[in-house]
Amino acid sequence: MAKDQRRLDAFRRDRSEMENHLIDGLVDGRIGRREFLRQGSLLGLSLPLLGGIGTAAGFGARPSPAAAQGVPGSTIRVACYVPKAAIDPVKTGDGGGFLMLQQTGEFLCFDGPDLVLQPMLAESWSANDDATVWTFKLRKGVTFHSGSEMTADDVVASMDRLADPANGSNALSVFRGLLQKGGTRKVDDYTVAFHLDRPSGSFPYMVSSDNYNAIILPAGYNGNYESNFDGTGPFKVESYRPRVGASFVRNEDYWGEKALPARTEFTFFTDIQPQIIALQSGEVDILNLLPQFASVGLQNNPDVEFHSMRSSSHRQVHMRCDTGPFQDPRVRRAMAMCLDRNQLVDGLLKGFGEPGNDSPIAPAYPTVDLDVPQRQKNIAEARALLEAAGHGGGVSATLTTHQYLEMPAYAQIIQSWGREAGFNIDLNVLDSAAYYGDAVFGKSNWLDSEFGITEYSHRGVPNVFLSASLTSDGSWNAAHFRNTEYDGLVKTYIETLDLEERKATAGRIQTLLLEETPIIFGYFTSYLQATRKGVRGAQPTAMSQLFLNRATKVA
């Protein structure tokens, strides 16, 4: 399509300098359509406006999602993992738990499968010039299931609750050093301003569904969420039975379009195999999170359909940079060169994933620099690096991980492939409780081991991975990596509003991490869901959330 300069000029009027810079990037070809949509949504531009600009710039209309086809009023039945603890919006941190949270709770905005932000309880948002204050306009006429209207007071109380260290909030991994109690301020009944401790060019993701604890609760919430699941969402709780299951019914007073299902049911399981059997037998309609290695038994079943999406979920193989043989970056690079990343994806992940390049900036992120060379398996170079580091006779190490998903198998692969270059690796596979311990330095096999594998769930932006896992003061820095240049690059990446500056910084981060290699990022897993044939409109996210308000079943 040709550019429509008159429409482009009209769109540019009343746009900020940053917004016009983004439009220039699209028109000039410096950024692609996907990057434009994602960055524009981050800046608070509406999807219709972004679509119109894209069309005027010659890119054609953005495809609209197909409407769900099936029978309204059905019951959708889901198999999922049992929540590990009581459902508490402040503290819940496991997949089964936050799946329950978002059945009735909602966020200020929604992070879709394409990482494009969409309005939810907030209608719009914008930043000041240095991205230290983000202002959100709230939707009017939204009521909680208990009957009260949602206003700015509820948003302020919800965010203060999450940002207060005294509450043991799971969201502190996102908010620590960024948003503190008192930083969320009411402007009027339907406007909230977030005053940040430091600039953040991607802050809306921190209060979106990407931060699964950030559902908006009544200001007077004082715990015991399981008693009422009081939220603003399209479903209300019908029953919740710990370790057994839950059911929800359509909220007839919902502020938006009414849910298509009349009822949803969730059955809890402790293992994947019973979930597969339940799906095969027709006992459930959806298996919400299917590990890649478990997909083989379903691939030839004509009654089952797979739904896969790119994600930033990954396994971090950390190597201690402050003690033992991995102090030398040559030894760390040698270990990384023992891995055949394509074979990991094809074999371990059954094709549902992408190779990693030893950086948390995943291929799914628009800011990834694809010009940074992909690390390949090279045993000869690995041996030469060990020789140069004074370890020509080999390196002995213990690799610690836990019994979860494919990680024990991954550990065995690392042990086998490392042997080719001279690494003599013992395995220490623990149960999850023993592995994580108290999850603080000095009291955790995860954070204290010389060599370990840890799973990380999907995030819409890599900020938490970049900072918590790798900065000098990172709370999850299991590699004990300390590099002032890296710390400065992460600060720039997180703070800037400018997409092109963020992309340039990402390339420098990727290059530095290839040289230092404190952590091996061998692969990124795809999110994989299985459904009975005929289920339509169920919207999973790569964080294992599941939005069912548009779900139907073909009769």
N, C-alpha and C positions, 0 to 999 in steps of 0.2 A: 504493500500500500504506500501511496505517496504521503508526504507530510502535509498537514493542513496548518500553515503558518498562522492564519488568522485565528483559528481555534486555540493554537498554542499560546499566542499572545494574550488571548482572553483568559486562558487558564493561569497565566503568569501574574495577572493583576491581583493585587492584595496577597500574594504569596510572600513568605519571608525570604531573606537572602539564602538561607540554608535550603529551603524548599526549591527555589529557582536553580540553585547549584545542582540539586539532584535532577531536576528536569533537564538541565544542560548536559549532564552526564549521560542520560538516556538518549537525547537527541544526537549528541556527538559520538555515540557508540562506545564511550568509556566504561559504561556499565550495561548489563543486560536487563531484559524485562523482569526476570525473576528477582534480581537484586533490587531493581527499582520498586517493585511492588512491596517487597519486604521492608526496605528502608523507608518508603513512603508511609506504610502503615505504622512503623515505629515512630515517625514524626507526628502521627495523628491525622494523616490525610485519609479520607474515607475511601473505601474500595471503589464506589462508583466514580469518584473524582480521579483516582489513579487509573481506572480503566479508560476514562475519557481522555486523559493525557496520553496514555499509551496508544490509543487509536489515532489521536491527532499527530503523534510522532511517527505513525506509519507502521505500527505493530499489529493492528487488527484488534478485534474485541477479545477480551479475556473469556475463555470458555466458562460457561455456567455449570455448576454441578448438576447432575441429572437428578430429577425429583424422585423420591422413593416411590416404588410401585409395589403394591401389596394390599393387604387387608388392614385398615385401621382398626383399633380396638383389640388387637391381639395381645397375648402374653409373650414376652421375650424372656427366655431362660438362659442364664449365663453360668458357666463353670469358671471358677477363679480360685486363686490361692487364699487360704484362710488368713485373715488379718492377724498380725503377730501380737497385738496388744489392744487395749481398749481404744475405740475410735474417739480420737481427740484432735480437733482441728489444729491445735497448737503443737502437739507432740508427735502425731502420726508421721511415720517415715517409711513405711513399707508399701509394696504394690497393692496388696489386698486392702490395706487401710485407706490409702488415698483414692482407691476405686470407690469405696463406700462414701468418702467425703463428698465427691463431686456428683453423686446421684441426686442429692438435694441441695447442695451448696453451689454457689456461683462466684465468679471472679470479676474483677473490673473489666478484664478483656480476655479473649480466648486466643491461644497460640495454635493455629491450625496445622495440619500435616505439612503444608508448604512453608511453615514458619512465618506466614503472614498473619499479623495481629488483626483481630476483628473485635468490634465493640461487644460488650456483654452488659455488665451493670454500669459501666461508664459509656457515655455516648461519644466522647472525644477527649483528646489530651494534647498537651503541647509543653514545650520546654522553654526556659529562658535562654539567653544567648550562650551562657557557659554550661548549660545542662546541670545546674545545681538545684534548680527548682522545677518540678514537673507539676502542672495543674490539670486536674481531671474534672470534667463536667459529668455529673451523675444523671442517670436515667430517672425521670419522675414517674410516679405511679407504681413503683415496685413495692410489694408487700412480702413480709416474711410469712411463713406458714402459720405462725402464731397470731398473725393479724395486724401487726404494727407496720407502718411504712418505713422503708429503708431510706435513710438520709445520711448526710455527711457525718453526723454523730456516730453512726454505726461503723462507717468506714474508718474514722479516726480511732475508735476503740479497738476495732479488729486489728489494725496495723500496729497500734501501740502494744497490744497484747503479744503480737508476734515478735516485736523488736525489743521487748523487755527481757534481759538475760535472766531475771528472777523467775520467769515462767518455764524455763527449760525448753524454749521453743525450738523446734526442728528447723524453722525458717531462718534461724540465726546464721546458718551457713551462707545464706543469701544476703541478709541484712547487716551482719556484723561489719562495722567500718563504713557502712553506706547509709543506713537509716536507723536512727535510734528513737527510743520512746520520746515523744514530744515533737518529733520531726514531721509528723503528719498533722496538718492543721486545717481546721474548718474555715473556709472563706465565706460561704453562705450555706443554706440548707442543702444545696445540690452542687456544691463545688468544694473540692479538697485540693490542697497544695502540699506536695511532698518536698520538704526542705532537707536536702541530702548533706551528709558529712563531706562528700567529695563529688565531683562531677561524674555523671554516668550517662553515656550516650545511648544506652539501651535499657534504661530503667523500666519502661512499661512492661518488659518481659518479667521483671521481678515481682510484679503484682498481677500477673496474668495466670492462666492455668499452668504455665510453665513452673510456677512456684505453687506446688499442690497444697500447701498449707494456707494459702492466701485467700480462702473463701471468706466472704463477708458475713459476719454473724451479728445478731442484735447487740447493741451496746452493753446490755445487762448480762450477757452470757457469763456464767460462772462455773462451767464444767458440766459433766455428765451428759455429753452430747448424745450418747446412745439412747437416752430416755425419750428424745423427741426429734432429733435430726433437724432442728429448726433452721431452715435456709430460705432462699428465694427461688429455688429451681423448679423445673417443670414436673418433678415428681415429689410426692410426700412419702415418708416412711409408713409402711403398713406393719411390719414386724422386723425385729432384729434379734437374732439368736446367736450369741457369741459361739464361734467355732463350728456353727451349723450352717447358717445362711441368713438371707435377708430378702424382703420383698417391699416393693414400692408401688404406689398407685398414682395415676395421673392427677396433677394439681389443676383443678378446674378454675382456679383463680389466678393462674399464671399470668404475668405481665405481657408475655409474648405469645407467639403462636402455640396453641395447645399441643401437647405431645400426642403422637399417633398411637403408641401402645397404651392400652388401658392399665396394664400392670407389667412389672418386671420382677423376675425372681433370680436370686443369686445363690448358688450352692457352693459352699466352701470345701476345698480339698487341700490336703497337706502335700500331695505329690502329683506329678503330671499324668502318670499312667491311668489312674482312675478317671481323670478328666477326659482323656482320649476315649476311654471305654464309654463314658456317658455321652460323648458327642456321637460316636459311632452307633450307639443304640437308639439315638433320638431322644434321650432323656433331657438333653440341653440343646439349645440352638446355637450357642456361641461358646467357643473356648477362647477366653480373652487373651491369654498370653501363652503362646506355644513356643517352647525352646526349639531352636533350629535342629538340634540333634534328635529331637523327638518327632520331627515332621515326617520321617521316612515311612512310618507305619500307616500314615493317612494319605500318602501321595497317590495311591491307586484307588482310593475310595470315591466312586462316582457321586456319592451323596454329600461330599465335603468340598468346600471351596476355601482357598487360601487368600489372605489379604496381607500384603507386605508393604511396608513403607521404609524409606531411608530414615536413619536416626543417627544420633551422636553417641548412643550407648556403646560402651567399650569396656575392655579389661586393661587395667594399668599394671604393667610388670615393673615394679620399682626396684632400683638398685641403690644401696646406701652410698652416698657420695662423701661421707665423713669418716668412714672406717672400713677396714678390710680391703680386699682386692679391688672392689668397685670404686674406690677413691680415685683411681686413674681413669679418665674418660676414654682412654684407648681400650681398656678392658670392657667398659660399658658398650662402646661401639662394636667391639668384637662379638659380644653376646647378641646384640641386635642383628648383626650380619649372619647369624646362624639360622634366622627364620625365613622361611619361604611364605610370604604373606598371601600370595594367590592360592597356594595349596591350603593354607589355613582356612580361607574363605570357602574354597571348593569342598574340602574334606570336613573340617571341624564344624563349619557353619552350614554345610549342605547347600552352598551357593547363596544363602540369605545374609549377605553382608558385603563389605568393601574393605580392601587392604588399607592398613594404617601406615603412616609415614613418621611415626615417633613424635607426633605433636597432637594435642587435643583439638586442634582446629580441623574438624572432620570434613570429608568431602561434601557432606550435606550442607555445610555452612556457605553462604554466598561470599564470605570474606576469604575463603581458602585460596592460597596462591598455588595454582596448579603448575606453575613454572618451576617450583622447587623440585629438584630431582627426587624420584621415588627410590627409597632405599631397597636394595635387592639382596638376596642371599648370596654370600660370597665367602666360602669357607677358607679359601687361600688367603684373602685379605684379613680375615678374622685371625688366622694363625699368625700372620705377620704382625698384626697389632699386639697380640699377646707376647710375641717374641720381643718386640720393641719395648714393651712395658716391663720386661724382666720376668715374664711368666711363660717362658718357652716350655717348661715342664708341665704346664697346665694350671688351671685354677680350680680350687675346690670351694663349693658354696652349698648352702641349704636353701632351697626354694620353699617358702611357706605359703599356703593358701587354705581354702576351706571347701567343704562339700556343698557346692552350689552350682547349678547349671553345668556348663561344660568345662569349668575351671580345673577340676582334677585331671581331665583328659588333656587340657592345654598344658598343664604342668608336666605331664609325661612326655608330650611332644617336645617341649623345651629341653627336658632332660636328655632325650634321644638326639635331637639335632645339635645340642650344645656339645655332646660328646665328640662329634666330628671335628670340632675345632680345638678340643683340649679342655673343655669344661667338665668337671666331675661334680655332678649335681645330685645331692640327696633331696628327697621330697619329704615335706612335713605337712600333711593334709589334715586339718583340724575340723571340728564342727564349727558352725558359724559363731556361736557364743564365745568359744575359746579363741577364735581368730581375732575377733574385734575387741574382746575384753571390755575395758572401760572407754575405749576409743579416744584415749588421751595418751600423749607421749609418756613412756615409762610404764604404762599399764596396758599395753596392747600389742599382741603379736603382729597385727597389721602395721602399726606405726613404728615398731621397734625392730622388726626383722631385717636382716641384711638384704633380702631378696624375696619379693612376694608378689602375689597376684590378687588384685582387688577389682570388683565389678563397680561400674559407674553407670547410672541411668541417664537417659536422654535429657538434654537441656536445649532450649531454643537458641541460646547464645552460649559461647564457650567460657564466659566470664568466671564461673565457679571453678571449672576445671583448670583454667589458667592461673587463678589466684590461690585457691585453697590447696591445690595439689602441688604447686611448683614455686610459689614465691617464698622468699626467705622466711617470712613469718606465717606461712600458710598453715592452717589448722589441720590439714590432711597431707602435709608434706612428708610422706613416708620415705621418700628418697633422701630427705635431709639435704636438699639441693639449695645452695645459696649463691646467687649470682646477681650483682647489682645492675648489670646491663639488662638482664632479663626482667628484673623487677620494674625498671623504668619503662621498658617496652610494653609490659602488661598494663601499667598505669596509663600510658598513652592510648592503648587499644580500648580500654574500658571507658575512658573519659570522653573521647572525641565523639562528636555528633556527625562528623563528616565521614561518609562511607568510603570514599577513596583513600583518605588518610588511614582509616582502619584496615583496609585491604593491604596497603603498603606496609603497615606495621605488622600485620599477620605474616607476610612473607619473611620479614626479619626475624620474627619469633620462630617460625618454622626452621629457618636456616640455623639459628643459634641452637635450637634443641637437637637438630641432627648432629651438630658438632659435640654437644655436651652429653646427650642421651642419658639423662637421669632416669627416664621412664621409657619403656618400650610400649608404643601403641601399635600393636600388631594388626588389629582389625577393628572395624566398627560394625556392630550387628544391626541387621534390619529388624524392625518390629514385625512380628509375625502373629497373625490371628487366624483361627479356623472357624468356619461357620457351616451349619447345615445348608444345603443347597436351597435357594429361595429366600434366604434372609437378605434384606436390603435396607440400606440407610443407616445402619449402625456405624457410628463414627468413632473409631479408636484414635488415640494419640500414641506417639512413640514413648510416652511415659507410662503406658499401660492404663491410662484413663479410658473410659468408654461412655460416650454420649449417645443415649438411646432415644431421644425425643423424636427423631425422624425414622426410627426403625419400624420395619413392617415384615410380614411373612407372606409369601405368595401362597395363595390357597391351593 
